[in-house]
Amino acid sequence: VCSMGNSTSQLYSALTKTLSSSAVSQHQDCLEQPDSARLDPIDPKDLLEECQMVLQKRPPRFQRNFVDLKNTASNHRPIRVMQWNILAQALGEGKDNFVQCPMEALKWEERKCLILEEILAYKPDILCLQEVDHYFDTFEPLLSRLGYQCTFFPKPWSPCLDVEQNNGPDGCALFFNKDRFELINSANIRLTAMKLKTNQVAIAQTLKCNETGRLFCIAVTHLKARTGWERFRSAQGCDLLQNLKSITQGAKIPLIICGDFNAEPTEEVYKEFSNSSLNLNSAYKLLSPDGQSEPPYTTWKIRPSGECRHTLDYIWYSQHALIVNSALGLLTEEQIGPNRLPSFNYPSDHLSLVCDFSFNQDPDRLL
């Protein structure tokens, strides 16, 4: 583990480095993984300290608690999965119009430390992110040195590229702990709708759990946004489900799907996932008293058109093969505050979702 030293350390340099706009073009079509193997590992505690130094003038991060959902003991360590739309920097500064959020709160040099602080606080084994437009200069260099294997798939026509001084396209990114899992197969999926290729993407990876020897598939996606595109999202969801049926051999391989679906539970695409032959359930429903209702919100912001409070983000899982041991509670309205998200306290307009999963010891019984 490299020594942190003072603020001129190698790690601090990585933390404060930002690609210049002239470097954008060389990253637009680059899907190959940068070679970070030559870089020294990072102690997560040291990185957290560096982030907290940068964030000294900001209020402390919100405290959220895990809710235990199963009392049954597992014979293996749970797999912690984190889902988060982190808000693309170019969109936050240039297109999203968060009218109650000061521009100072969106400064990348500090906001990226808030994002990293959130990730380091929960220590996910698998991290699924959307709206990543600082993959090559921030997330891949740092997370690879924390022991994650990293994959990025940008949108073909990312709206970030329309923003002056952008940092390249945004897309989906998937990170998994190399000590816990072995990559068996990886697929970058460009979603289709009505047989037409769209601007939305997904990553699906089949992993082997080193502790149990069990295979499972983890997928991350970000469906089309905005009202009026419900049928389009439905078609994208059908395409993703068809791809995942093939990858999981018709649900023989357990599946976890993380994403910003841009769809409320009343939408058709939500119903498609609920009723899929893959036997999926939405993990965050389990936080409700009856286990049947989604949270009241996963995103809460104020735009020129008014206040937007929606449930759009989900962690779906194979309910015959996987058990949700616990889930991270959401921020309360009081914590979020009257100006909503993002803010000096919280870096994104979407809340992170975190669940601990274990393998069902008798999956055939519930088929």
C-alpha beads as a LAMMPS data file, in Angstrom:
LAMMPS data file: protein, C-alpha beads

367 atoms
366 bonds

1 atom types
1 bond types

-500.0 500.0 xlo xhi
-500.0 500.0 ylo yhi
-500.0 500.0 zlo zhi

Masses

1 110.0

Atoms # bond

1 1 1 0.000 0.000 0.000
2 1 1 1.412 3.349 -0.979
3 1 1 2.076 5.979 1.627
4 1 1 -0.274 8.923 1.455
5 1 1 2.136 11.544 2.668
6 1 1 0.783 15.074 2.460
7 1 1 -1.487 16.816 -0.033
8 1 1 1.143 16.454 -2.759
9 1 1 1.008 12.652 -2.567
10 1 1 0.529 10.432 -5.604
11 1 1 -3.034 9.674 -4.501
12 1 1 -3.944 13.311 -4.033
13 1 1 -2.669 13.959 -7.543
14 1 1 -4.975 11.226 -8.848
15 1 1 -7.857 12.637 -6.846
16 1 1 -7.430 16.183 -8.144
17 1 1 -6.565 15.305 -11.742
18 1 1 -9.153 16.267 -14.370
19 1 1 -8.965 15.598 -18.087
20 1 1 -8.670 18.689 -20.236
21 1 1 -11.324 19.232 -22.884
22 1 1 -8.695 18.537 -25.549
23 1 1 -8.419 14.981 -24.241
24 1 1 -12.106 14.245 -24.696
25 1 1 -11.924 13.010 -28.276
26 1 1 -9.474 10.235 -27.519
27 1 1 -11.882 8.736 -24.953
28 1 1 -15.169 8.883 -26.812
29 1 1 -14.886 5.488 -28.469
30 1 1 -12.420 3.896 -26.081
31 1 1 -13.938 0.822 -24.439
32 1 1 -10.684 -0.941 -23.613
33 1 1 -9.627 -0.957 -20.000
34 1 1 -6.755 1.415 -19.166
35 1 1 -3.696 -0.277 -17.712
36 1 1 -3.850 0.544 -14.012
37 1 1 -2.178 -2.674 -12.901
38 1 1 1.148 -0.888 -12.683
39 1 1 -0.224 1.562 -10.102
40 1 1 0.136 0.890 -6.403
41 1 1 -2.900 -0.285 -4.427
42 1 1 -4.704 2.272 -2.282
43 1 1 -5.761 1.763 1.308
44 1 1 -9.470 2.767 1.335
45 1 1 -9.019 4.440 4.723
46 1 1 -6.321 6.677 3.260
47 1 1 -8.499 7.613 0.292
48 1 1 -11.387 8.392 2.635
49 1 1 -9.122 10.680 4.671
50 1 1 -8.033 12.478 1.494
51 1 1 -11.681 12.974 0.494
52 1 1 -12.572 14.307 3.919
53 1 1 -9.681 16.787 3.733
54 1 1 -11.096 18.152 0.473
55 1 1 -14.587 18.291 2.023
56 1 1 -13.604 20.073 5.258
57 1 1 -15.777 23.099 4.549
58 1 1 -18.838 21.059 3.623
59 1 1 -21.405 19.709 6.101
60 1 1 -20.897 16.068 7.147
61 1 1 -22.469 13.324 5.056
62 1 1 -25.917 12.058 5.990
63 1 1 -26.205 8.991 8.185
64 1 1 -28.290 6.137 6.809
65 1 1 -28.915 2.783 8.480
66 1 1 -29.278 -0.705 7.085
67 1 1 -32.577 -2.473 7.708
68 1 1 -32.282 -6.204 8.428
69 1 1 -34.745 -8.144 6.292
70 1 1 -33.817 -11.778 7.022
71 1 1 -32.866 -13.370 10.332
72 1 1 -31.746 -16.645 8.786
73 1 1 -28.017 -17.236 8.952
74 1 1 -26.048 -17.796 5.751
75 1 1 -23.011 -20.015 5.419
76 1 1 -21.240 -17.415 3.303
77 1 1 -20.451 -13.728 3.527
78 1 1 -23.217 -11.621 1.939
79 1 1 -22.600 -9.919 -1.400
80 1 1 -23.093 -6.160 -1.099
81 1 1 -24.434 -4.482 -4.246
82 1 1 -24.650 -0.707 -4.701
83 1 1 -26.778 1.001 -7.358
84 1 1 -26.387 4.730 -8.045
85 1 1 -27.027 7.325 -10.720
86 1 1 -24.223 9.673 -9.675
87 1 1 -25.282 12.602 -11.952
88 1 1 -23.021 13.313 -14.912
89 1 1 -20.905 16.363 -14.203
90 1 1 -21.611 17.939 -17.588
91 1 1 -25.362 17.539 -17.095
92 1 1 -25.322 18.793 -13.512
93 1 1 -23.489 21.947 -14.509
94 1 1 -24.888 22.411 -17.988
95 1 1 -28.336 20.922 -18.632
96 1 1 -30.243 19.741 -15.583
97 1 1 -31.153 23.177 -14.176
98 1 1 -31.283 22.431 -10.448
99 1 1 -32.640 25.840 -9.569
100 1 1 -32.212 25.501 -5.788
101 1 1 -28.692 24.037 -5.920
102 1 1 -25.821 26.574 -5.830
103 1 1 -23.314 26.081 -8.641
104 1 1 -20.594 25.972 -5.999
105 1 1 -22.106 22.731 -4.672
106 1 1 -21.585 21.143 -8.104
107 1 1 -17.832 21.839 -8.345
108 1 1 -16.306 18.573 -9.552
109 1 1 -13.191 18.777 -7.387
110 1 1 -15.406 18.515 -4.294
111 1 1 -18.425 16.665 -5.652
112 1 1 -16.323 13.715 -6.770
113 1 1 -15.028 13.417 -3.200
114 1 1 -18.615 13.259 -1.930
115 1 1 -19.308 10.462 -4.427
116 1 1 -16.174 8.570 -3.404
117 1 1 -16.993 9.099 0.273
118 1 1 -20.408 7.484 -0.244
119 1 1 -18.871 4.490 -2.028
120 1 1 -16.131 4.069 0.586
121 1 1 -18.664 4.306 3.425
122 1 1 -20.648 1.283 2.213
123 1 1 -17.761 -0.780 0.744
124 1 1 -19.789 -2.529 -1.972
125 1 1 -18.526 -5.791 -3.445
126 1 1 -20.269 -4.779 -6.680
127 1 1 -20.872 -1.183 -7.746
128 1 1 -23.282 -0.239 -10.552
129 1 1 -23.236 3.392 -11.693
130 1 1 -25.077 5.471 -14.280
131 1 1 -24.253 8.904 -15.738
132 1 1 -20.517 8.318 -15.384
133 1 1 -18.633 10.939 -17.415
134 1 1 -15.408 10.893 -15.386
135 1 1 -14.614 7.197 -15.748
136 1 1 -11.127 7.448 -17.245
137 1 1 -9.740 10.227 -15.071
138 1 1 -11.401 9.418 -11.740
139 1 1 -13.322 6.199 -11.201
140 1 1 -11.247 3.662 -13.122
141 1 1 -7.848 4.892 -11.849
142 1 1 -8.990 5.018 -8.218
143 1 1 -11.348 2.040 -7.992
144 1 1 -8.963 -0.285 -9.831
145 1 1 -6.368 0.541 -7.165
146 1 1 -8.963 -0.316 -4.496
147 1 1 -9.171 -3.832 -5.955
148 1 1 -12.100 -3.521 -8.346
149 1 1 -12.269 -4.772 -11.913
150 1 1 -13.802 -1.954 -13.957
151 1 1 -15.975 -1.850 -17.080
152 1 1 -17.463 1.175 -18.849
153 1 1 -19.912 1.421 -21.742
154 1 1 -20.730 4.972 -22.921
155 1 1 -23.935 6.073 -24.604
156 1 1 -23.411 6.381 -28.372
157 1 1 -24.858 9.928 -28.438
158 1 1 -24.326 11.122 -24.911
159 1 1 -26.027 14.449 -24.114
160 1 1 -22.863 15.389 -22.219
161 1 1 -21.147 15.968 -25.555
162 1 1 -23.487 18.908 -26.215
163 1 1 -22.141 20.701 -23.140
164 1 1 -19.208 23.054 -23.591
165 1 1 -16.008 21.839 -21.895
166 1 1 -17.467 18.388 -21.314
167 1 1 -15.382 15.456 -20.135
168 1 1 -16.530 12.995 -22.769
169 1 1 -19.651 10.832 -22.977
170 1 1 -21.508 9.505 -19.981
171 1 1 -22.480 5.871 -19.658
172 1 1 -22.917 2.884 -17.387
173 1 1 -20.047 1.508 -15.323
174 1 1 -19.727 -1.773 -13.426
175 1 1 -17.096 -2.529 -10.780
176 1 1 -16.584 -5.774 -8.852
177 1 1 -14.165 -6.867 -6.148
178 1 1 -11.525 -9.058 -7.805
179 1 1 -10.746 -10.837 -4.534
180 1 1 -14.334 -12.075 -4.208
181 1 1 -15.315 -12.788 -7.812
182 1 1 -13.953 -14.144 -11.076
183 1 1 -15.248 -12.787 -14.375
184 1 1 -16.676 -15.585 -16.537
185 1 1 -18.379 -13.567 -19.263
186 1 1 -19.031 -9.908 -20.078
187 1 1 -21.476 -8.345 -22.548
188 1 1 -21.933 -4.704 -23.530
189 1 1 -25.510 -4.312 -24.735
190 1 1 -26.821 -1.443 -26.832
191 1 1 -30.554 -1.528 -26.198
192 1 1 -33.052 -1.623 -29.047
193 1 1 -36.640 -0.399 -29.291
194 1 1 -38.929 -1.479 -32.130
195 1 1 -35.852 -3.134 -33.677
196 1 1 -34.026 0.202 -33.760
197 1 1 -30.757 0.751 -31.898
198 1 1 -31.139 3.375 -29.183
199 1 1 -28.899 5.658 -27.156
200 1 1 -29.293 3.580 -23.994
201 1 1 -26.926 0.809 -22.924
202 1 1 -26.402 -1.981 -20.421
203 1 1 -23.512 -4.093 -19.134
204 1 1 -24.094 -7.706 -18.066
205 1 1 -21.374 -9.806 -16.456
206 1 1 -21.435 -13.402 -15.286
207 1 1 -19.313 -13.779 -12.159
208 1 1 -18.210 -16.739 -10.089
209 1 1 -18.238 -16.256 -6.330
210 1 1 -14.853 -17.512 -5.157
211 1 1 -16.176 -18.433 -1.717
212 1 1 -19.130 -20.573 -2.828
213 1 1 -18.277 -21.440 -6.426
214 1 1 -21.745 -20.207 -7.420
215 1 1 -22.324 -18.345 -10.671
216 1 1 -24.516 -15.267 -10.925
217 1 1 -25.115 -12.460 -13.393
218 1 1 -24.950 -8.762 -12.520
219 1 1 -26.351 -6.168 -14.940
220 1 1 -26.476 -2.363 -14.954
221 1 1 -28.599 -0.144 -17.201
222 1 1 -30.068 3.345 -17.653
223 1 1 -33.294 3.590 -19.666
224 1 1 -34.596 6.544 -21.686
225 1 1 -35.716 9.547 -19.623
226 1 1 -38.699 11.904 -19.780
227 1 1 -42.470 11.765 -19.889
228 1 1 -43.938 10.630 -23.195
229 1 1 -41.333 7.911 -23.748
230 1 1 -43.130 5.163 -21.790
231 1 1 -43.567 2.807 -24.779
232 1 1 -39.945 3.362 -25.743
233 1 1 -38.782 2.400 -22.234
234 1 1 -41.063 -0.629 -22.346
235 1 1 -39.431 -1.791 -25.590
236 1 1 -35.957 -1.220 -24.150
237 1 1 -36.901 -3.239 -21.075
238 1 1 -38.154 -6.116 -23.234
239 1 1 -34.903 -6.102 -25.180
240 1 1 -32.829 -6.142 -21.994
241 1 1 -34.893 -9.000 -20.551
242 1 1 -34.432 -11.028 -23.753
243 1 1 -30.674 -10.510 -23.588
244 1 1 -30.594 -11.496 -19.911
245 1 1 -32.687 -14.624 -20.542
246 1 1 -30.034 -15.769 -22.980
247 1 1 -27.118 -14.845 -20.703
248 1 1 -28.664 -16.575 -17.649
249 1 1 -29.773 -19.619 -19.681
250 1 1 -33.404 -18.919 -18.890
251 1 1 -32.834 -18.052 -15.211
252 1 1 -30.595 -21.039 -14.461
253 1 1 -27.964 -18.483 -13.411
254 1 1 -29.158 -16.113 -10.632
255 1 1 -29.500 -12.500 -11.697
256 1 1 -29.212 -9.032 -10.152
257 1 1 -30.183 -6.005 -12.278
258 1 1 -29.367 -2.482 -11.118
259 1 1 -30.518 0.622 -12.876
260 1 1 -32.119 3.977 -13.264
261 1 1 -35.201 2.867 -15.201
262 1 1 -36.627 6.405 -15.418
263 1 1 -39.962 4.707 -14.755
264 1 1 -42.369 4.780 -11.825
265 1 1 -43.801 1.440 -10.618
266 1 1 -47.006 2.230 -12.519
267 1 1 -45.210 2.050 -15.880
268 1 1 -45.357 -0.897 -18.257
269 1 1 -41.596 -1.535 -18.130
270 1 1 -41.813 -2.042 -14.355
271 1 1 -44.620 -4.563 -14.845
272 1 1 -42.555 -6.398 -17.470
273 1 1 -39.751 -6.922 -14.981
274 1 1 -42.192 -7.888 -12.202
275 1 1 -43.901 -10.473 -14.409
276 1 1 -40.842 -11.752 -16.241
277 1 1 -40.175 -15.479 -16.561
278 1 1 -36.856 -14.698 -14.868
279 1 1 -38.832 -14.600 -11.576
280 1 1 -37.573 -11.191 -10.485
281 1 1 -38.458 -9.132 -7.437
282 1 1 -37.517 -5.560 -6.549
283 1 1 -35.340 -5.575 -3.434
284 1 1 -36.453 -2.204 -2.063
285 1 1 -40.089 -3.325 -1.904
286 1 1 -38.986 -5.372 1.097
287 1 1 -38.533 -2.186 3.127
288 1 1 -42.300 -1.514 3.011
289 1 1 -44.564 -2.877 5.782
290 1 1 -46.271 -5.322 3.412
291 1 1 -43.226 -6.031 1.243
292 1 1 -45.225 -5.022 -1.817
293 1 1 -44.657 -1.266 -2.177
294 1 1 -41.701 0.617 -3.619
295 1 1 -40.164 3.534 -1.665
296 1 1 -41.948 6.899 -2.054
297 1 1 -38.913 8.336 -3.877
298 1 1 -35.396 7.562 -5.078
299 1 1 -34.849 10.993 -6.664
300 1 1 -35.983 14.419 -5.461
301 1 1 -35.035 17.668 -7.170
302 1 1 -36.346 21.120 -8.086
303 1 1 -36.210 22.216 -11.717
304 1 1 -37.688 25.328 -13.382
305 1 1 -40.861 23.309 -14.078
306 1 1 -41.265 22.542 -10.362
307 1 1 -40.513 19.863 -7.804
308 1 1 -39.780 16.348 -9.078
309 1 1 -40.150 13.502 -6.575
310 1 1 -40.115 10.064 -8.172
311 1 1 -39.200 6.409 -7.689
312 1 1 -37.041 5.527 -10.685
313 1 1 -34.136 3.421 -9.380
314 1 1 -34.294 -0.302 -8.653
315 1 1 -32.311 -3.390 -7.718
316 1 1 -34.053 -6.435 -9.210
317 1 1 -32.995 -9.945 -8.204
318 1 1 -33.830 -13.636 -8.799
319 1 1 -36.104 -14.302 -5.861
320 1 1 -35.873 -18.103 -6.200
321 1 1 -32.068 -18.135 -5.932
322 1 1 -31.132 -15.072 -3.871
323 1 1 -32.115 -13.702 -0.464
324 1 1 -31.997 -10.015 0.481
325 1 1 -30.399 -9.913 3.932
326 1 1 -30.569 -6.140 4.374
327 1 1 -31.129 -2.880 2.515
328 1 1 -29.882 0.638 3.154
329 1 1 -32.626 2.972 4.319
330 1 1 -33.334 6.085 2.258
331 1 1 -32.705 9.673 3.287
332 1 1 -35.658 11.271 5.055
333 1 1 -37.334 14.439 3.789
334 1 1 -35.810 16.289 6.755
335 1 1 -32.302 15.128 5.816
336 1 1 -32.793 16.040 2.165
337 1 1 -33.930 19.538 3.141
338 1 1 -36.179 22.093 1.425
339 1 1 -33.811 22.732 -1.497
340 1 1 -33.785 18.998 -2.329
341 1 1 -30.972 17.326 -4.304
342 1 1 -28.165 17.700 -5.224
343 1 1 -26.771 19.865 -2.434
344 1 1 -23.669 20.621 -0.398
345 1 1 -24.540 17.502 1.616
346 1 1 -25.277 15.087 -1.215
347 1 1 -23.647 14.886 -4.665
348 1 1 -26.447 13.519 -6.854
349 1 1 -30.141 14.028 -7.528
350 1 1 -30.590 10.253 -7.108
351 1 1 -30.142 8.298 -3.877
352 1 1 -27.803 5.356 -3.742
353 1 1 -29.402 1.960 -3.138
354 1 1 -27.413 -0.741 -1.314
355 1 1 -28.432 -4.350 -0.614
356 1 1 -26.742 -7.380 0.931
357 1 1 -27.540 -10.641 -0.878
358 1 1 -26.895 -14.272 -0.058
359 1 1 -27.508 -17.405 -2.103
360 1 1 -30.607 -19.412 -1.259
361 1 1 -29.388 -22.787 -0.036
362 1 1 -32.372 -24.596 -1.545
363 1 1 -33.286 -22.633 -4.689
364 1 1 -35.250 -25.437 -6.385
365 1 1 -37.792 -25.448 -3.575
366 1 1 -39.061 -22.001 -4.574
367 1 1 -39.153 -22.450 -8.357

Bonds

1 1 1 2
2 1 2 3
3 1 3 4
4 1 4 5
5 1 5 6
6 1 6 7
7 1 7 8
8 1 8 9
9 1 9 10
10 1 10 11
11 1 11 12
12 1 12 13
13 1 13 14
14 1 14 15
15 1 15 16
16 1 16 17
17 1 17 18
18 1 18 19
19 1 19 20
20 1 20 21
21 1 21 22
22 1 22 23
23 1 23 24
24 1 24 25
25 1 25 26
26 1 26 27
27 1 27 28
28 1 28 29
29 1 29 30
30 1 30 31
31 1 31 32
32 1 32 33
33 1 33 34
34 1 34 35
35 1 35 36
36 1 36 37
37 1 37 38
38 1 38 39
39 1 39 40
40 1 40 41
41 1 41 42
42 1 42 43
43 1 43 44
44 1 44 45
45 1 45 46
46 1 46 47
47 1 47 48
48 1 48 49
49 1 49 50
50 1 50 51
51 1 51 52
52 1 52 53
53 1 53 54
54 1 54 55
55 1 55 56
56 1 56 57
57 1 57 58
58 1 58 59
59 1 59 60
60 1 60 61
61 1 61 62
62 1 62 63
63 1 63 64
64 1 64 65
65 1 65 66
66 1 66 67
67 1 67 68
68 1 68 69
69 1 69 70
70 1 70 71
71 1 71 72
72 1 72 73
73 1 73 74
74 1 74 75
75 1 75 76
76 1 76 77
77 1 77 78
78 1 78 79
79 1 79 80
80 1 80 81
81 1 81 82
82 1 82 83
83 1 83 84
84 1 84 85
85 1 85 86
86 1 86 87
87 1 87 88
88 1 88 89
89 1 89 90
90 1 90 91
91 1 91 92
92 1 92 93
93 1 93 94
94 1 94 95
95 1 95 96
96 1 96 97
97 1 97 98
98 1 98 99
99 1 99 100
100 1 100 101
101 1 101 102
102 1 102 103
103 1 103 104
104 1 104 105
105 1 105 106
106 1 106 107
107 1 107 108
108 1 108 109
109 1 109 110
110 1 110 111
111 1 111 112
112 1 112 113
113 1 113 114
114 1 114 115
115 1 115 116
116 1 116 117
117 1 117 118
118 1 118 119
119 1 119 120
120 1 120 121
121 1 121 122
122 1 122 123
123 1 123 124
124 1 124 125
125 1 125 126
126 1 126 127
127 1 127 128
128 1 128 129
129 1 129 130
130 1 130 131
131 1 131 132
132 1 132 133
133 1 133 134
134 1 134 135
135 1 135 136
136 1 136 137
137 1 137 138
138 1 138 139
139 1 139 140
140 1 140 141
141 1 141 142
142 1 142 143
143 1 143 144
144 1 144 145
145 1 145 146
146 1 146 147
147 1 147 148
148 1 148 149
149 1 149 150
150 1 150 151
151 1 151 152
152 1 152 153
153 1 153 154
154 1 154 155
155 1 155 156
156 1 156 157
157 1 157 158
158 1 158 159
159 1 159 160
160 1 160 161
161 1 161 162
162 1 162 163
163 1 163 164
164 1 164 165
165 1 165 166
166 1 166 167
167 1 167 168
168 1 168 169
169 1 169 170
170 1 170 171
171 1 171 172
172 1 172 173
173 1 173 174
174 1 174 175
175 1 175 176
176 1 176 177
177 1 177 178
178 1 178 179
179 1 179 180
180 1 180 181
181 1 181 182
182 1 182 183
183 1 183 184
184 1 184 185
185 1 185 186
186 1 186 187
187 1 187 188
188 1 188 189
189 1 189 190
190 1 190 191
191 1 191 192
192 1 192 193
193 1 193 194
194 1 194 195
195 1 195 196
196 1 196 197
197 1 197 198
198 1 198 199
199 1 199 200
200 1 200 201
201 1 201 202
202 1 202 203
203 1 203 204
204 1 204 205
205 1 205 206
206 1 206 207
207 1 207 208
208 1 208 209
209 1 209 210
210 1 210 211
211 1 211 212
212 1 212 213
213 1 213 214
214 1 214 215
215 1 215 216
216 1 216 217
217 1 217 218
218 1 218 219
219 1 219 220
220 1 220 221
221 1 221 222
222 1 222 223
223 1 223 224
224 1 224 225
225 1 225 226
226 1 226 227
227 1 227 228
228 1 228 229
229 1 229 230
230 1 230 231
231 1 231 232
232 1 232 233
233 1 233 234
234 1 234 235
235 1 235 236
236 1 236 237
237 1 237 238
238 1 238 239
239 1 239 240
240 1 240 241
241 1 241 242
242 1 242 243
243 1 243 244
244 1 244 245
245 1 245 246
246 1 246 247
247 1 247 248
248 1 248 249
249 1 249 250
250 1 250 251
251 1 251 252
252 1 252 253
253 1 253 254
254 1 254 255
255 1 255 256
256 1 256 257
257 1 257 258
258 1 258 259
259 1 259 260
260 1 260 261
261 1 261 262
262 1 262 263
263 1 263 264
264 1 264 265
265 1 265 266
266 1 266 267
267 1 267 268
268 1 268 269
269 1 269 270
270 1 270 271
271 1 271 272
272 1 272 273
273 1 273 274
274 1 274 275
275 1 275 276
276 1 276 277
277 1 277 278
278 1 278 279
279 1 279 280
280 1 280 281
281 1 281 282
282 1 282 283
283 1 283 284
284 1 284 285
285 1 285 286
286 1 286 287
287 1 287 288
288 1 288 289
289 1 289 290
290 1 290 291
291 1 291 292
292 1 292 293
293 1 293 294
294 1 294 295
295 1 295 296
296 1 296 297
297 1 297 298
298 1 298 299
299 1 299 300
300 1 300 301
301 1 301 302
302 1 302 303
303 1 303 304
304 1 304 305
305 1 305 306
306 1 306 307
307 1 307 308
308 1 308 309
309 1 309 310
310 1 310 311
311 1 311 312
312 1 312 313
313 1 313 314
314 1 314 315
315 1 315 316
316 1 316 317
317 1 317 318
318 1 318 319
319 1 319 320
320 1 320 321
321 1 321 322
322 1 322 323
323 1 323 324
324 1 324 325
325 1 325 326
326 1 326 327
327 1 327 328
328 1 328 329
329 1 329 330
330 1 330 331
331 1 331 332
332 1 332 333
333 1 333 334
334 1 334 335
335 1 335 336
336 1 336 337
337 1 337 338
338 1 338 339
339 1 339 340
340 1 340 341
341 1 341 342
342 1 342 343
343 1 343 344
344 1 344 345
345 1 345 346
346 1 346 347
347 1 347 348
348 1 348 349
349 1 349 350
350 1 350 351
351 1 351 352
352 1 352 353
353 1 353 354
354 1 354 355
355 1 355 356
356 1 356 357
357 1 357 358
358 1 358 359
359 1 359 360
360 1 360 361
361 1 361 362
362 1 362 363
363 1 363 364
364 1 364 365
365 1 365 366
366 1 366 367
